Amino acid sequence: MVRITAFSLFALSLVGFSFSQSLNEKQTIIFLRTNTFDNTVGSCLAAAITPGILVTTADCTTVSFSKNSLSTSQIFIGSTNPGKDIAQISNNPANLGQLSGLTSPSSIITHENYNPGTKDDNIALLYLDNHGVTVSKVGGMVAPESASVIAAGVGQLLSSKQSTVSSIQEQNVEIESASFCKVISPSYSDDGSRLFCASNGNSMCNLDGAIFFPSSSGDNLLYALGSFTGTPNKPTSNDCSSSEAATFYTRIAFYQDWIQQKTGIEKSNFISSQNVSLPTWSSSNSSPSTSAQSSDSSSSSTSSTS
């Protein structure tokens, strides 16, 4: 979750390169929320997995430093320019209702085992009464090490400044190895099926956003949600200026049983069985290589019901 001050807005310049496939920005939904620890406004990103249900991080739906959900009146969905909106209401959450075109969720479901300290089980659902959103299928496969994927988000948090941008930003990032992730966060013991880390590229820090699989046809598949950023020996330092920094992501398909349990929606209605061929990252030329690695959704059979 990006903390924002009304006078620290800037345009985020992305570095690197682009796939021939680009993200359909309609697959991403920006919402504004109350930062309860200092009574300011933050911006977060969600994606629709059904016409009336959005998935996002628990970090964005809870009272600051708590696992208790915010009230529905503390979240407003549908911002197209979070920087402008926050400046317009003077960064005062009491004025969120004055923004036109935004709507509050009808219900918030935060994972009951979410840990605000470790960011474990960092996933939540937002229910919408007003539909009209672009639905994304969730990729069921586990992305292999060195795969190049699309990261999208709305903010950047540095240790020296807090700021946001005016629109969705996107960049290609590399899925890192489990050993690399463990160097950054010594407590990391996952194999990538629940939690993984990806490179920051020095331009997307502490990304409040999501990972998508690039696709040559149609919309991209939704894969994961940005959770926290770390550097070696400083797993929560937010020092994304370091070339060794990486962002940890929560893989959504790991929680497919939990989502089905909470919503009553069959997994087949939001999990994709599509085979995806992912480009591999080439450090020598700073771009995805032409060779691709293919996996299918059957490689992901583990899910959480807790």
C-alpha positions in Angstrom: 0.0 0.0 0.0 1.4 3.3 -1.1 1.2 6.2 1.4 0.7 9.5 -0.4 1.2 13.2 0.4 -0.7 15.7 -1.7 2.5 17.6 -2.6 4.8 14.7 -3.5 3.2 13.6 -6.8 5.6 12.8 -9.6 5.7 11.0 -13.0 7.3 7.6 -12.7 9.7 7.0 -15.6 10.0 3.3 -16.5 13.2 1.8 -17.7 13.9 -1.4 -19.6 11.8 -2.7 -22.5 8.4 -3.8 -23.5 6.9 -7.0 -24.8 5.1 -6.9 -28.1 2.1 -7.8 -26.0 1.0 -5.0 -23.7 -1.3 -5.0 -20.7 -4.9 -4.2 -21.1 -5.2 -1.5 -18.5 -8.9 -2.3 -18.1 -7.8 -5.4 -16.4 -6.5 -3.3 -13.5 -8.7 -1.4 -11.1 -7.4 1.4 -8.9 -9.0 2.1 -5.5 -8.4 4.6 -2.8 -8.3 3.7 0.9 -7.9 5.3 4.3 -4.5 5.0 5.9 -5.7 4.7 9.5 -2.3 5.1 11.1 -2.0 8.8 10.0 -5.4 9.5 8.6 -4.3 10.0 5.0 -5.3 8.4 1.7 -3.5 5.5 -0.1 -3.9 4.0 -3.5 -4.0 0.3 -4.3 -4.7 -2.0 -7.3 -7.2 -4.8 -7.7 -8.4 -7.0 -10.5 -11.8 -8.6 -11.2 -12.0 -12.4 -11.2 -15.8 -12.3 -11.7 -18.0 -9.4 -12.7 -18.8 -8.6 -9.0 -15.6 -9.8 -7.2 -12.2 -8.1 -7.1 -9.0 -9.7 -5.7 -6.4 -7.5 -4.0 -4.0 -7.6 -1.1 -5.0 -7.8 2.6 -2.5 -5.0 3.2 -4.9 -2.7 1.2 -8.1 -3.8 2.9 -7.1 -3.7 6.6 -6.6 -1.2 9.4 -3.0 -0.2 9.4 -0.7 -2.8 11.1 -3.8 -4.9 11.9 -5.6 -7.9 10.4 -9.0 -6.2 10.9 -10.8 -5.1 7.8 -11.5 -1.5 7.0 -15.2 -0.5 6.8 -16.6 -0.4 3.3 -16.9 3.4 3.6 -13.1 3.6 3.9 -12.5 2.2 0.4 -13.5 3.9 -2.9 -13.1 1.9 -6.2 -12.6 3.2 -9.7 -10.1 6.0 -9.6 -8.5 6.7 -13.0 -6.0 9.3 -11.7 -5.2 8.6 -8.0 -2.7 11.4 -7.7 -5.2 14.0 -8.9 -8.0 12.5 -6.8 -6.0 12.6 -3.6 -4.9 16.1 -4.2 -8.4 17.2 -5.0 -9.6 16.0 -1.5 -6.5 17.4 0.2 -5.4 13.9 1.2 -8.2 13.8 3.7 -10.1 10.4 3.9 -13.1 12.2 5.3 -13.5 13.7 1.8 -13.4 10.5 -0.2 -17.1 10.5 -0.7 -16.8 13.8 -2.6 -15.0 12.1 -5.6 -17.4 11.5 -8.4 -17.5 8.2 -10.3 -16.1 6.1 -7.4 -18.0 3.5 -5.5 -17.5 1.6 -2.2 -17.5 -2.2 -2.1 -20.6 -3.9 -0.7 -18.4 -6.3 1.3 -14.8 -6.9 2.2 -13.3 -10.4 2.9 -9.8 -10.4 4.2 -8.0 -13.7 4.6 -8.5 -14.7 8.2 -4.8 -15.8 8.6 -3.3 -12.6 7.2 -0.3 -11.5 9.2 0.4 -7.8 8.9 4.0 -8.3 10.2 5.1 -11.1 7.9 2.6 -10.4 5.1 1.6 -14.1 5.1 -1.7 -14.8 3.4 -1.8 -11.3 2.0 -5.0 -11.6 -0.1 -8.5 -10.2 0.1 -11.7 -9.9 -1.9 -13.9 -6.9 -2.6 -17.5 -7.3 -3.6 -19.0 -4.8 -6.1 -22.7 -4.2 -6.6 -22.1 -2.1 -9.7 -20.5 -4.2 -12.4 -19.0 -3.1 -15.7 -15.5 -4.3 -15.0 -13.1 -6.3 -17.2 -12.7 -9.8 -15.8 -9.3 -11.5 -15.7 -8.9 -15.3 -15.6 -6.3 -16.4 -13.0 -3.3 -18.3 -14.4 -3.1 -21.7 -12.7 0.4 -22.6 -13.6 3.5 -21.9 -11.5 5.8 -19.6 -13.4 9.3 -21.0 -13.7 12.5 -19.3 -12.5 13.8 -16.7 -15.0 10.4 -16.2 -16.7 9.7 -12.7 -17.9 6.3 -11.4 -16.9 4.4 -8.1 -16.7 4.2 -6.1 -13.5 1.6 -3.4 -13.2 0.8 -1.0 -10.4 0.1 2.6 -9.3 2.8 3.6 -6.8 6.4 3.8 -5.8 7.6 4.1 -2.2 11.2 5.1 -1.4 12.7 5.5 2.0 13.2 9.2 1.4 9.9 10.1 -0.3 6.4 8.9 -0.5 4.6 9.4 -3.8 2.2 8.1 -6.4 1.6 8.4 -10.1 -1.4 9.4 -12.2 -2.1 6.2 -14.0 -1.2 2.5 -14.2 2.5 1.8 -14.8 3.8 -1.4 -16.2 7.2 -3.1 -16.7 8.6 -6.5 -17.5 10.2 -8.2 -14.5 12.1 -11.5 -14.0 10.9 -14.3 -11.7 13.8 -14.9 -9.3 15.0 -18.2 -7.9 13.9 -19.5 -4.5 17.6 -19.2 -3.3 17.6 -15.5 -4.4 14.4 -14.8 -2.5 15.8 -16.5 0.6 18.9 -14.2 0.5 16.5 -11.2 0.7 14.2 -12.7 3.2 15.9 -15.4 5.3 12.5 -16.7 6.6 11.5 -17.5 3.0 10.9 -21.2 2.6 8.5 -21.4 -0.4 9.0 -23.0 -3.8 7.1 -20.3 -5.6 3.7 -21.9 -5.4 2.5 -19.5 -2.7 5.0 -16.7 -2.5 7.8 -15.7 -4.9 9.9 -12.7 -5.7 10.7 -10.8 -8.9 13.2 -8.2 -9.9 12.3 -4.5 -9.4 14.2 -3.1 -12.3 14.9 0.0 -10.2 11.7 1.6 -11.4 8.9 -0.1 -9.6 9.5 0.0 -5.9 7.3 -1.7 -3.2 4.8 -2.2 -6.0 1.2 -2.1 -5.1 0.0 -4.0 -8.0 -0.1 -7.3 -9.8 1.7 -9.7 -12.1 0.2 -10.8 -15.4 1.3 -13.4 -17.9 1.9 -11.9 -21.3 -0.4 -13.2 -24.0 -0.3 -12.9 -27.8 -4.1 -13.0 -28.0 -6.8 -11.6 -25.8 -6.3 -10.3 -22.3 -3.4 -11.3 -20.2 -3.8 -13.9 -17.4 -3.7 -12.5 -13.8 -1.0 -14.3 -11.7 -0.1 -12.6 -8.5 -0.4 -9.6 -6.2 2.5 -7.4 -4.9 3.1 -7.9 -1.2 6.3 -6.4 0.0 9.8 -5.3 -1.1 13.1 -6.2 0.4 16.9 -6.1 -0.1 19.5 -8.6 1.3 19.4 -8.6 5.1 16.7 -5.9 5.0 13.6 -7.8 4.0 11.2 -4.9 4.8 13.5 -1.9 4.2 11.7 -0.6 1.1 15.2 0.2 -0.3 14.2 -0.4 -3.9 17.0 1.8 -5.2 19.3 -1.2 -4.6 20.1 -3.4 -7.7 19.6 -6.4 -5.4 16.1 -5.4 -4.3 13.1 -7.5 -5.3 9.4 -7.5 -4.7 7.6 -10.5 -3.2 4.3 -11.5 -4.7 1.4 -13.6 -3.5 0.3 -16.2 -6.1 -3.4 -16.0 -6.4 -4.1 -19.6 -7.7 -2.6 -21.0 -4.4 -5.7 -19.6 -2.7 -8.2 -21.0 -5.2 -9.9 -23.2 -2.6 -10.1 -20.3 -0.2 -11.7 -18.1 -2.9 -14.2 -20.9 -3.8 -15.0 -21.4 -0.1 -15.7 -17.7 0.5 -17.5 -16.9 -2.7 -19.3 -20.1 -3.6 -17.9 -19.8 -7.2 -16.4 -22.9 -8.7 -12.7 -22.7 -9.3 -13.2 -23.5 -13.0 -15.0 -20.2 -13.4 -12.0 -18.1 -12.4 -8.9 -20.4 -12.8 -7.6 -20.7 -16.4 -6.6 -24.1 -17.8 -4.8 -22.3 -20.7 -1.3 -23.4 -21.6 1.0 -20.4 -21.4 4.4 -20.1 -23.1 6.4 -17.6 -21.1 9.5 -15.8 -22.5 12.7 -16.3 -20.5 14.7 -13.4 -19.2 18.0 -12.7 -21.0 20.4 -10.7 -18.8 22.9 -10.3 -21.6 20.5 -8.1 -23.7 18.1 -7.0 -21.0 15.1 -8.3 -22.9 13.1 -11.5 -23.0 14.7 -14.1 -25.2 12.9 -15.7 -28.1 12.9 -19.1 -26.5 9.8 -19.8 -24.4 9.0 -22.2 -21.6 5.6 -23.8 -21.5 3.6 -25.0 -18.6 -0.1 -25.7 -17.9 -2.4 -25.2 -15.0 -2.1 -28.8 -14.0 1.3 -28.0 -12.5 -0.5 -26.1 -9.8 -2.4 -28.5 -7.6 -1.6 -26.9 -4.2 -4.1 -24.5 -2.8 -5.0 -23.1 0.6 -8.3 -23.4 2.5 -7.0 -21.8 5.6 
